[in-house]
Amino acid sequence: MKFGRKHKTNMWWQLSFCCSIAVLMLSSGVLQARVTYFKPTTSQYFGTFKSGTYIKLTGNIKGELATNEAIPDLSKSDKEYAGKVSYETDIELIIPEDPGLSNGTLIFDVKNRGKTVAHFLYNSPRGVSVTNDDIGLGFLEDEGFMIATANWELGHGITLPSFIDAGQKRFVEAVGLAAVRDIIVFFKYQEVDDEGNINPLYGAVQSAVGVGYSQSALFLKTSLLNGFNWMHGRKVFDGLHLHASHAGQLPIMGSGPGPFSSGVKFPTYSHPDISGVHVSPFTYQQLVTELSLRGETPPRIVVTNTTSDYYSLRASLARTGVDGTADVEIPKNVRIYDIAGSAHIILPYRGCTTDRGNLDWHPLMRSTLLNLHYWVSRDLAPPESQLMPLEHRPDDPAILAAPPDFPDALLQVPQRDKDGNDIGGVRLPEIQVPIATYSGQNGPVSSVLCTLSGSYSPFPFNKRKRSNSRDSRISIKERYASKNVYVDLIAQAARALIEAGFLLDSDAWMINHAAAVNKTVR
């Protein structure tokens, strides 16, 4: 699969569009939300990549909202002045030194509990998870993406409007949703802020993609559902990549007491009744229908699910809703990819009942992002959705119970083959040519890190060891007559994924190399 990289920006189109937006704002008198101030305070060299030299800019960004915006309790804010409310947050840009050399797509990296996720998702080498802004493989920068991130979450570096209610201070948390919206609009369309400071990305951004992982993917769904992806008659985000977003939202539309976000908690086996997370609407069909009824054009959305999202986070509700077990139709602007055998988190964590899952899904993140980039920038459709068939197992204690608001909902998990591995979905070579069972669940259920880590159970090495351990699974030696046979089958599986659009050549090479040096198969 070949991917192009660079685009030339039509500056005259951008200028014409921005002028028309300005006229619309002046004529309407109600579209007051905007970024009012942005000036980087630090600039440093980030690295040199295939697309050119990158820099990191950090600074402070300020904005204001009209108090009549549809945000609960906004008009009560103690920051209200002349019908407007302000907010302030830190921001970071990792961009080409010459933004005109970018590929035209701005990625907004929605932080998860104060930590960035984009470099973790897309730049992590095989077997290594980079954190924060570690360069890792340099994939995002090699491909010419512009990356922005800002704090949105109470307790993690954003100053939100607040008010006193019955003697208690409360924070208007939904302003975090508005802040992200306004920041994207600023970088896409505004040449300068109110003080004349120049937007460093002005004219370079042709499309914007929101990236979220787990909590931050819920943030993006919540933003979409509540109208924050539509401003001045235009989409804010052109595309979204929602990884491990299960079936939920974030309960941040109401005001919270702090000191941390109301969206910090999620249902677990110990506390399955966290309210405001697994609530309607659940399916993407319902979500897109709501947007269409409001007259909004929905963004293009790519969803990647892990196996443990079905067991531990009720992901099946995003496919079926709460009425029955049949999949509802997936809208044309949405793709859903189930990653067979994968875990919600990839962590070197000890103390679980069995070995944690170790399937590295980062290669699928890279191909997914490039497919989404070309969907929003060139209208090139990505591969069709790939789903794992589901089944209802009502007596399985490994499955999180139905949400309290919908006690009759039927939770489902992926069907399994005779080895215990998932059927269907996007199948990495390690799943297509297995040497182990990659289960969707681990224990104890009292440990969130264990239940979200999945499990890994190697096949017995040969027939004798299988017999001694009374393992019903066929042994490695019975499956693969030689190391060469195994390596060839892995290579065939990788080639099939490349042809299907789910794997890049560079990642296939790494997978094939890992198979060749794997000492378990000999």
N, C-alpha and C positions, 0 to 999 in steps of 0.2 A: 504494500500500500504506500502510495506516495502522497505527501502532503506539501502544498505550497506554503509560503511563509509571509511574504511581504505584500502590502497593499499601498497604493498611493491615495492620499486623502484629498477629496475635492473641497478645497478651502472655500471656494465661492459658494458651494451648496451650504456648507456649514454656516457661513456668514448670513446668507439669505434666510436660512431657517431660524437662526437666532434672532434676526430682526423681526421676523413674523411672530415669534414667541413674545418678544417685547411688546409689540403692538397688541397682541391678545391679552397680555397681563394688564396693560394700561387701560384697555377698553372694558375688561371685565370688572376690575376693582376688587376681586375676591381672591385672586391667586397670589397670596402674599408670601407663601412659604419660599424660603430661599437661603442659600449660603450667603452670609454677609461679609465674611472675612476668612481669607486663607493666605498665609505667608509662611513658607518653610523656614524653620529655624536652624536646621542642620542639613548638610548635603555631604555625602561621602561616596567614594568609589565602591561599587558592589561586585564588579567582576567583568571580564570580557568573555563574550559568548559568540556563538555562530552568527547571531543577529547583530552583534556589535557590543559596545561598552554600555554597562548598566550603572545607574547611580541609585542610592537610597536617599529619599527626602523625608524628613520628619518635621512635624509642626503641629500647629493648633488650628482648628477650624471652628467657626462660629456660624450660627444660623438663627433664623427667627421664623415663627409661625403665627398665623392669625388665630386668635382665640376662638373663632367660630369654626375652626377645622374640626372634623368629626373624630376627636380624641376625647375620651371620657375624662372629665375633671380638669381639662386644660384651662378653662376660664377661671378656675379657682386659684391658679398659681400665684405665688407671691412674687414671681418674676414678671407678672403681667404689667405692661405699660403701653398705654394708648392702643389697646386692642391687640397687642402683640406679646409673644412669649419667646424668650431666647433659650438657646442651649449651647453647649460648648464641649468639644471632645478632641482627643489627640488623633492624629492621622499619620499614616505612613504610605509612601509611594516607592515602589521598586520598578523603575522605568528605564527605557533606553535613554542614554544621554541626549540623543536626537530622537524624540518621540515619533518623528516622521518615518523612522526606520522600523517601527513596530509593525505587527501584523494587523493592527487596527482594532483589536479586541481588548477592552479593559476588563480584567477580572477583579471583582470586588470580593475579597476574602473575608467572609463573615466569621468573626472570632467565636470560638467555643470556650465559654468560661474564661474569657480574657486571653486565649491563646489562638494564634493564627493557625489555619488548617491547610492552605493551598500548597505550600511547599511540602508539607507532610504527605498530602494526597498524591501529588504529581511529580515531586522531585526525589522521592525515596528510592534508593537503589534496592536491588533484591536482597531481602534479609535484613535490611537496615531501615529504620524509621527516623527520618530527620525531624527536627523540631523547630518551631518558630520559623526564622528566616534562613536556616541552614541551606546552603546552595545544593547539596546533594548532587544529583545528576545534572543539575542546571537545565532541566527540560523546559520549564516555563520560559526561561530567558533565551535558550537556544531557539525556541519557536517564535520569539518576538512578542510575547504577551506583556501587557502593562498590568501591574498588580497594585491595587490599593486596598488598604484596610483602615478601619476606624473603630473606636470603642462605641458600643451601642448598649451595653448591659450595665445596669445599676450595680455599683460596687467594683466596677472595672474601668474606671477612667473616663466616664462621661458625667458632665454636670447637667442634671435633669431639673426641670421645673418641679416645685414642691408646694405643699400647702398644709395647713393645720386643720385637722378634722377631729372634733371631740378630744382635743388636747394632744393628739398624736400627729406627728409629722408623716406625710405620705408623699410619695414620688410618682410623677406621671410617667410611667415606664414606657408607654406607647410612643413617646417622643423619640425613643431610640429607633423605632421603625421609620418615623418621618425624617430623622437625621440622615439615615442611610439613603433614603429616597432623594433628599435634597443634594447630598454629596454627589450621587451619580449624575443628577441633572446638571449640577455645576460643572463637572468634568466633561460632560458630553456637549454642553451648549453655551456656557457662560465664558466670555473672554476674560473678564476681570471681576474682582469682588467690589464691594461698595467703596473701598478705599483706593481702588485702582491697581491692586496687586494682580499680576497676571496669572491666569490659570495655566500651569505648565503643560497641560495636556490639550489645550484648546486646538481644535482642528485635527487632532490625531485619532480621536475615539470615534470609530464607525459603529461599534456595537459594544454592549456591556453585558457581561455574564456574571451572575451571582453564584458563588460557590459556598455550599454549606455541608457540614458533616455532623450528623446526629443533632445535638441541640441547635446548632446554627442552621441546619437544614430546616428544622421546625420554624426557626425565625423567618426564613424566606417564605415558607408556606403561609405563615401567619400574616406576613406583609402582603402577600398576594391576595389572600382571602379578604383582608380588610381595606383594600383599595389603595395601598401604598405603592403599587406598581403602575399607576396611571396618573399622569400629570400633564396638563396643557394639551389634552387630547392625544398624548403619545405614551408609548410604553417607556418605563424607566429601564428595567432590565429586559434585554432582548431574549436572553436565555438564562436558564437555571440548571445547575447540576446539584441534585439533592442526593447525597450519599448517606445511607443508613438513616433515613428520615422516618421510617416506620409509618404509623397511621396518625400521627399526632400534630399538635399545634403547641404554641407557647402561651401560657396564661398571663400575658403581659399587656392586654388591652385595658385592664383596669389599673388602678393605682395601687402601689404596694408600700409597706412600711419600711422596707430596707432592713439591714444595710445592704443586702444582696437582692438580686433579681427574683421575682416571683417565678421565673422560668428555670430556676436552678435545679429543681427537683423533678423526678420522673418516676412512674410506677415501677415497683420492684416486687419480688416475691414476698418480701417482708412488709412492704407498704404498697399494696396493689391499687389503692384507692386515691392516688393523687389526682385531685380534680383539675379540670381545665386542660388536660393534655390529650387524652383520647376522647374527643368529642366530635360531633358532626359539624361540617361534612367530612367524610372519611375519604371517599374515592376521588380520583382526578376528574372523573366525569362530572361529579357533583361540583367540584371546584371550578372547572371550566364553564359549566352552565351558569354558575352564579356570576362569574365575570362577564359572560356574554349578556346576561339579563341587565347588567349595569352599563352595557355599551362599551366595555373594554375589550381590546384585542389581547388575548393571553400570550405570554411569552412561550418560547419553545422550551420544553422541560425534559431533562433526562434524569431518571431515577435509577440508582443502583442499590439493590437490597442485598443484605447478607443473610445467610441461613439463620444465624442467631437472632436476627431482627424478628423472625417469625415466632421463635420460641419465647423470647424474653420481652418483646416490645410490641406484640399484637399487629405485626405488619400485614397480616392477611386482610385486616379491615380496610386497608387502602385499595384492595383489589375487589372485595365482595361487598363492602358496606356491612351493616349489621343485620340485614335481612337475608338469611340463607347462606349458602356456600358457593354459589355460582359467581364467576368473574363477571364484572360489568365491562362494558365496552371501553377500551382505552381511547381517549381523544386523539385526533390526528396530530396535535401539537405535542404529544407526550410519548416518550419511550420509557419502558420499564425493563431493566435487566436484572434478573436474579443471578447472583454469583454463587453457583453451587458449591457447597462445602465450606463456605467462608464464615468468618467470625466478625462480629461488630467491631471489636478492637484487636489490635495486634500488639501485644505487650509481653515482655519477658517476665511474666508474673508467676511466682511459685505459690504453693499452698492450695491448689485446686485438687479435686478428687482424682482427675486423670490429667495426662499431659494436655496443655492448652493447644488450641488449633494453631497451625503455623502456615496455612495457605496464604501466600503473598498475593493480595489482589491489586497492588499498586500498578502493575502493567495495564490492567483494565481501566484504571483511572486515567492513564495517559491517553489511551485510544479513545475513551469516552469524551474527554475534553476536546480533543482535536475534531472528533465527529461533530460535537456541539458547535464548536467554532465555525466549521464550514456550513453547518445548518443555518446559523444566524447570519453569516457574512456572505455566503454564496448560494444559499437556498439548496444546498446539496443534502438530501435526506440521509440520516444515519440508518444503520441496520434496524430492522423491525424488532419489536419487543421480544425478549426471550424470557419466558416464565417457567418456573418449576411447578409441576402439577401438585396440588395441595390435597390434604386429607384431614378430616376431623377426627381427633383422637381424644374423646372426652375424659378418659380415665388416666391420661398421661400426666403425672405430676410435674414433668419437665416443662409444661406449657403454662405460661402465665394466664391466670383466669381472666374472664371477660371484664371490661370496665364496669364500674358500679352503675353508671348511667344507662348502660345497655346490658343488663345481666343475661339476656337471652341471646346475645350475639354468639355465633359459633366460631371460635378461634380455630384456625387451621395452620398446619405446618407442612413442609415439603414431604412428598412421598419418597421412600427410600428403596434402593435395590437390595439384593440378598446380602451384599457386603455392608449395608448400613449407610451407604453414600447416597446423596441426593440424586434424584432423577431430573433431567431437563435443565433449563437455565443456560447461562453462559458457563461453559465447562473449560476451565484452565487445564493444561496438559496433565497436571498432577491429579486431577479428578478423572479425566478421561482415561488415563493410563495409571491406575492407582497402585500404591504399595501400602496403603493404610485406609482406615475409615476416618473420614472427617465429619464428626458429628456436630449437630447444631447446638448442643448443650453440654454444659459441664456443671460441676457442683463444688461446694455446697450452694444451695440456692440462697443462703444468707449472704453470700459474697457476690456483689455486683460484678466485680472484676472477673470472677470465675464464670458466671452465667453468660457474660458477654464475650468471653474468650473462645467459646467453642471447645472442642476436644479433638485429640489426635490419637488413634490407636493403630499401631503398625500391624500389618499382616504377619503371621508366622513365617519364618524364613523358608522352611521346607516341609515336606509332608510329615516327617518324623516329629518335628516340633509342633506341627498342627495337631497331630494325634495325641501327643503328650499333654498338651494344654487344652485338649478337647475344644479347639476353636473350629467353628463351622465354616470359617472363611477359607477360601483356597489360598495356599501359600504362595509366596513370591516366586519360588523356583518352579512351581507347577504352572504359574501364569506365564513366566518369561523364561524361555529355554536358555537364554544367554544375556549377558549385559548388552550386547549389540542389538538384540531383538528389542529390549526395553528402550534403548536410546533411539532406535529407529521409530518406534511407535510414538515416543514423546515428540520427535521431530515432525511426524505426520500430523499429530494433534495441533502442534503449534502452527504448522502451515495452513491447516484448515481454519484456524482462528484469524490468521492474517487475511486469508481470502474472504472471510465473512466480515471483516472490518473491526475485529475486536482485539487485535494485537499488532504492535509495531515490529518491524524487522529487528530492531535493536533489542527489544525485550525477548523476542523469540530466540535470539542468539544466546542471551543469558540463561534462559530456561533450558535450552539444549545443552549448554555447558554444564549447568548444575546436574543434569541427568548423567552426563558423561563421567562426572567425578563423584557421583553418589556411591558411597561404599556399602549402602544397604543392599543394593542389587549387584550381584557378582556372579 
